[in-house]
Structures are given as structure tokens and as C-alpha cells.
Amino acid sequence: MSPGSGFAETPALDLAPAAQQVLRKGNYSEPESLDPQKATGVTAHNILRDLYEGLVGEAPDGTLVPGGAVSWSVSDDGLRYIFQLRRAASWSNGDPVTAQDYVAGLRRGVDAATGSQYAQMLMPIKGAASIVSGLAPPSALGVRVLDEHTLELRLATPAPYVLSLLTHPVCYPIHRASLNKHGAAFTQPGKLISNGAYTLSEWVVQSHIELVRNRHYWDDAHTVVKAVSYYPTENLSAELKRYRAGEIDWTYDIPVSQIDWIREHLPGELHIDPYFGLYFYGFNLTQPPFDNPDLRKALTLAVDRDTLLNKVRGLGETAAYGWVPPGTPAYEAARPAWADWTPAQRNAEALRLYHKAGYGEEHPLEIELRYNTHEDHRRIAIVLSYMWRKTLGVQTRLVNEEWKVFLQNRRFKKLTQVFRSSWIGDYNDPFAFLELLKTGHGANDYGYSNPEYDRLLAEISAQRDPQQRLQLMSQAERIVIRDLPVLPIYFYTTKRLIKPYVAGVVPNVMDHQYTKSVRILAH
């Protein structure tokens, strides 16, 4: 079916609310889990933000606001936080939300038995390092109940971003009775008890996940959308067809191949905004040949990012030569000298390093490049492999894998050589990217380990002066650019179609969208 055939015009809008307050959203891939301490992907977190509420919440524009805590205070040294919880807050079964529930969630996040990929993110909390290392029990974490509605959080080192961090799912509270009764099955419909604006109604694998309003939510009176369904939509062309047929109201993404048609026919429904994220390729440094920095740099230099963006993307993305995306106020991002070279200069240096690494026309590099199912990932992989072959003579075999298999192979590091990757900042601070490359970090699928870099991260964590901290982070990013354990490609934008009758959507650099903030207009 051609893009322009067989669909009705966009209906006229009314400013009055629609009688049927149901939102239908494309959500790319099946979430790997709805366990807030275990979930890792953006698609899971999109759903978890509707199901749960952290101590700190977010306004539609991303501004931090009271969430499960109605207020908080901070000690002069920045190491002690006291949170006053909402006395009206309830779980979806009517149980009161208590300080112990938040303590249980945070302890579970650092417990080795949980296996959370985000345990490292909680390192600023006192005792977290020892717990993650297996040297102390989860009860040693620097968080404790002062009374049923008062919680104390103690930090090992100052962390100016800690309030933003507390909006992350790994910090969400846990309904302890449900977890104790059902174990890992507590995330299933009929068993999952949540404290956010919505609760889990139905989960049909590879079909949809439906949430309905949590009538026990403290602010339910101001929640308008009655139900929201999330649809896994890895095929973006199919998602566009569903959107145009009126089957979904909000796409996860858009197919780049049809951007011209979309801009012509659906300009008022296309939303492209900055996003605190990076698209890159990871190298497996734990095995030859990518333990060789010259080879990594050769492949990095041989990528013409501007050409790639013009041919494959063209949706407002910017070429990435560093590790930290723009979007953090006052941060001066690092930039390598070769970023300002001409393509010819970069290719010449790439070929020199390629030969230095022991490869050439008589002995070409043969590698596998893995990516998870997505038409844009495939297109980018094809273009990059062509650039490598044209400039260096590299022979690349593309391997497409389903999401869960892809993640598993990345983490075990046995089959991977080069693989697609991306990272979306979990809080708006450069450290959200820098900590990813720390030795032993749960998301360090690259096997990168540099004592100099680790020492610098420790210094950043202990630094109380904001300006000095920013300078140290820029210094750390320069080490990443020097060592190149990853191949930066471009900085993200969010790109989606939203029906005109979905009101209340506000762009923010973190792209944290809450269904409770929107409403459906009559149409």
C-alpha cells in the first residue's frame, strides 16, 4: 500500500474532552520486564513511569516536583536528605505507601540477588559500594525509616543529581507483601500492585500491555485518561500504517524512508525534539582484535557521520564525536581534534592506523556486526559496513538478533565483536554517561577498564564544587575519546507522530512522558 492511499483526513477537533479517554501508544519492543529494579530498556521504563511513582516526580517539561514525597530538606554538606512522604499516598490495592516501601525498593536495587543493571547508579548512597561488591548486606544501605512517613537518605559523597536519580525506576518503592507472596511473578497482571497513576490490567505478549487508572492514586482526581495501551512496534512502517488507520494515537518512532511524505501530509502531527541520548557502536574489548586501540580508532575515523545522517536519518540528529550528549547546562563537552578534519584527512589516518594494527589488502579485517531488529539499525549497519569496506577493505558480516537474544549476547561478551548500542541518560547530568564505562558497571558490555578513568570518576563523585566537578567530567570524557571503547555516531532526537486530539504533551530533553499529564480531546 502506498503511503498516500486509503486513509481518512484528520478529523476536526473540539477543545472539550472526549467521552472515551483511552490512549494507544506504540512502544517499539516487548519490555523485558516490568520489575522496576530489573527493567533496563526504554520501552519498559515508559510503562513503569505510569505504574509507579518515586520519591521525586517530574512535571511535563521535565522539572523536578514532589512525587511520593511532598517535600524534602538537604543538609549543608549535601550528604543527608530527609523526605516527608504523602500521607494520602496508597498502593493500587488500598494499602498505605510507607517509608519502608521506599527503603525496600532502594535496598533491592543494590542487592546482588536482584541482579539490577542499575545497581552501580546508586553508588552515591552510603554503603552501596560495599553491598554491590558483596562485602555488606543490603540492610547496610544508607537509607532508613525515621517514621512511617519520613525517610532519611545518606550519601557517601555529594551527588548534585541525586534528586533527578530518584525519578528512575530502580528507586521506585516495592509492595513488599506482593513480592514476598509471588516472588518474580509479582509483575504479572492481577499480582502487580503499584503506587503510580495506573495499574496493570492486561499483558498479552507481542500484542499489547494495558494499564487502567489507579483509583487509589493520591492525585487520581486530576488524572483524565482512563486507560493506556502500549503496543510493541518494531516494524516502523507497520506502525505508521496503524497510526494512519487510527489504531494507535502515538508512535514510538517514524520510518526515515517516509519522512518526506510525513512532512508533507502530517506536518502538524510530527514531533521532533532534542533528546539526552547517544547512538553508537560498542567494541568487545575483552577479546582480539578490538583490544587494539589503533584498530578501534581506524574504524571510528572511517565513518563519515554527516553523510550517514544525510542518507539514513536527517531528522535533526547531530554528528557525535564525543560521549556526552548536549543538554546539560554549563557542561563543556570534549571534542577530538579529528572531528574538524576533512573526510579525506580522516580516511587517510584511518588507513594508516588500520595498517599499523596489522591489516591491509592482503589481510583484511573480517568482523561480525550485531544489531537488534529495527529497520533503521539495519540501514545504518549497511551504510557503515560500506564505509569500512570502501575506505579500509574491511569485510563485515551483519547479524540481526531479536532484542532479548541481542542483550544476552552483549552481556556475556563471548559472541560479540562490534554491536549496535545506545544510551539514554537516566538523569540530566554528564555522569549518567560517564559512569557507564566504569570498570565492572552493570551496563559496561564493552569490557572497558581503565584505572586512570576509574580514579577520575571517584574524584568526580567526591567533588563538592560544581564548577570543578564539571571540569573533571570533561577531563573524563577526553579519556573516552582517546581510548575509544565505543564508536559514537550521532546524538538522538525524539521523533514521533501524535494525533492532534492528544493534548498536554510537552517535549523535554529526557523524553519522560507521563500518561497522567495528557488528555484526549473530542474529535
C-alpha positions, 0 to 999 in steps of 0.5 A: 500500500502506498503511503498516500492511499486509503486513509481518512483526513484528520478529523476536526477537533473540539477543545472539550474532552472526549467521552472515551479517554483511552490512549494507544501508544506504540512502544517499539519492543516487548519490555523485558520486564516490568520489575522496576529494579530489573527493567533496563530498556526504554520501552519498559521504563515508559510503562513503569513511569505510569505504574509507579511513582518515586520519591521525586516526580517530574512535571511535563517539561521535565522539572523536578516536583514532589512525587511520593514525597511532598517535600524534602530538606538537604543538609549543608554538606549535601550528604543527608536528605530527609523526605516527608512522604504523602500521607494520602499516598496508597498502593493500587490495592488500598494499602498505605505507601510507607517509608519502608516501601521506599527503603525496600525498593532502594535496598533491592536495587543494590542487592546482588540477588536482584541482579539490577543493571542499575545497581552501580547508579546508586553508588552515591548512597552510603554503603552501596559500594560495599553491598554491590561488591558483596562485602555488606548486606543490603540492610547496610544501605544508607537509607532508613525509616525515621517514621512511617512517613519520613525517610532519611537518605545518606550519601557517601559523597555529594551527588548534585543529581541525586534528586533527578536519580530518584525519578528512575525506576530502580528507586521506585518503592516495592509492595513488599507483601506482593513480592514476598507472596509471588516472588518474580511473578509479582509483575504479572497482571492481577499480582502487580500492585503499584503506587503510580497513576495506573495499574496493570490490567492486561499483558498479552505478549507481542500484542499489547500491555494495558494499564487502567487508572489507579483509583487509589492514586493520591492525585487520581482526581486530576488524572483524565485518561482512563486507560493506556495501551502500549503496543510493541512496534518494531516494524516502523512502517507497520506502525505508521500504517496503524497510526494512519488507520487510527489504531494507535494515537502515538508512535514510538518512532517514524520510518526515515524512508517516509519522512518526506511524505510525513512532512508533507501530509502530517506536518502538524502531527510530527514531533521532533525534539532534542533528546539526552541520548547517544547512538553508537557502536560498542567494541568487545574489548575483552577479546582480539582484535578490538583490544587494539586501540589503533584498530578501534580508532581506524574504524571510528575515523572511517565513518563519515557521520554527516553523510550517514545522517544525510542518507539514513536519518536527517531528522535533526540528529547531530554528528557525535564525536564525543560521549556526552550528549548536549543538554546539560547546562554549563557542561563543556563537552570534549571534542577530538581534534579529528572531528574538524578534519576533512573526510579525506584527512580522516580516511587517510589516518584511518588507513594508516592506523588500520595498517599499523594494527596489522591489516591491509589488502592482503589481510583484511579485517573480517568482523561480525556486526550485531544489531537488534531488529529495527529497520533503521539499525539495519540501514545504518549497519549497511551504510557503515559496513560500506564505509569500512569496506570502501575506505579500509577493505574491511569485510563485515558480516551483519547479524540481526538478533531479536532484542532479548537474544541481542542483550544476552549476547552483549552481556556475556561478551563471548559472541560479540565483536562490534554491536549496535548500542545506545544510551539514554541518560537516566538523569540530566547530568554528564555522569549518567554517561560517564559512569557507564564505562566504569570498570565492572558497571552493570551496563559496561558490555564493552569490557572497558577498564581503565584505572586512570578513568576509574580514579577520575570518576571517584574524584568526580563523585567526591567533588563538592564544587560544581564548577570543578566537578564539571571540569573533571567530567570533561577531563573524563570524557577526553579519556573516552575519546582517546581510548575509544571503547565505543564508536559514537555516531550521532546524538538522538532526537525524539521523533514521533507522530501524535494525533492532534486530539492528544493534548498536554504533551510537552517535549523535554530533553529526557523524553519522560512522558507521563500518561497522567499529564495528557488528555484526549480531546473530542474529535 
